[in-house]
Amino acid sequence: MSNTFDEIIGQQAAVDTLRRLLTTGRVPHALLFRGPESVGKGSVARIFAAALFCEADGLEACGSCRSCRALASSSHPDFTCVEFEKRPSDGELRKEIVIDQIRNLNHLAGVAPRQAPHRLFLIDPADRMNREAQNGLLKTLEEPPGNAVLILVASRPHVLLPTVRSRCFSVGFSPLSPGDLTTMLGMRGLSPSESQARAALAGGRPGTALELDLESMSERREELLKMLEALARPTGRELGLLPAMGAALAGKDETHLVAGLELLQSLLRDTAISAAAPESASSLVHLDLAQRLAALGARVGPGRAAKFVGAIDQARGYLRINVNRTLLAESLLAEFATSG
C-alpha cells in the first residue's frame, strides 16, 4: 500500500485537491471520496489522515513520528474506521453499516482528541450505510464538533441521501488508464505481459488488478463477449438461450454479478469507441480484443453500445433493493438483444 501522495498513480486531481486543503489548513469537517470500487479511495484517505496527524512539518507524513507509527499499527486513539461488523448472532459480516455504529461515531465525535489536532472518522463503504444510519449521521454532519473530520468513501454516491451528500466536500476518483495501471503493476514486480493482461481485466482498478484470478477472469471476459456477439443480432436460437445467459451472468452471488456487469460495461465502452472513432483503437482497455470489438461495434453502433452502458448503471442501482439477481441479469441481456 502507498504511504505518501507521491506514490499514488493516476489520481492527480484528487491528490492536488487534498494537498491544497492541507496547505491552507482549511480541512472540511466532512469529505466524500467518490469513485469506482478498488481505485484507491480508502488508501488515499489513510494517507490524508497520516498527513493531517503527522507531527513533522510538510504535506507528507514522515512515517516515523508517534502519530505515524500509531496509524501504521492501527492503534491511533483519534482515528476510527467505521466498516462492516460481525453480527453477534452468527459471527458473519453484516452487509451494511447500521445505526449503532453511527451512534458510537456521534459520541466519539463529541470527545476531544487525545493525541492529534483532530478526531478523524473513516466510513468505508459509506454507501452501505442503511437509511437509519444515514439519518443518524445527519446531526453530526449538520452540527459538526470543531475537532471532528469525517471521510465518507463511496463507490455509489447516488445511494447516499441528498442531505448527506450536500454536507460533504466532494473529492472525485477515476479508474486508472490502462497505461497507468500497467505501470503501477510493473512497479509491483509483475512482468509486462501479466501487467497488461491484468490492467485490461481490472477496469482501471488497482485493487482488482492485484487480486483477480487472471485465468478465470479471462475466461469470464470471453464468455461475456460471446454473449454480446450472439445478442448483437439475435436469432430465435440466441433468444432461447437468454435464461441460461442470465444465470451465467448472475452467478452465485451479488459480488459475482457486479463484477460481470462491470466487465460488460468495459467491453461495451470499448465497443462504442471502436464504432465511433476507429482511429482511437490504441486507447482501448481490451486492446488484445480490438478486432472483435471493432466487428461488434460495426454491428451494434456507438449509440446502442453507449445506451447499454447506461442501462447497466441503472441495473446496478436496482441491486440496492434486493431484486432477483438472475431475473435482473436476464432482463438486462434481453434489453440489449431487442434494442437493435
Buried (B, 14 or more C-beta within 10 A) or exposed (E): EBBBBEEBBBBEEBBEBBBEBBEEEEBBBBBBBBBBBBBBBBBBBBBBBBBBBBBEEEBBBBBEBEBBEBBBEEEBEBBBBBBBEEEEEEEEEBEBBBBEBBEEBBEBBEEEBEBBBBBBBBBBBBBBBBEEBBBBBBEBBEEBBEBBBBBBBBBBBEBBBEEBBEBBBBBBBBBBBBEBBBBBBBEEEBEEEBBBBBBBBBBBBBBBBBEBEEEEBBEBBEBBBEBBBBBBEBEEEBBEBBBEBBEBBBBEEBEBBBBBBBBBBBBBBBBBBBBBEEEEBEEBBBBBBBEBBBEBBEBBBBEBBBBBBEBBEEBBEBBEEEEEBBEBBBBBBBBBBEEE
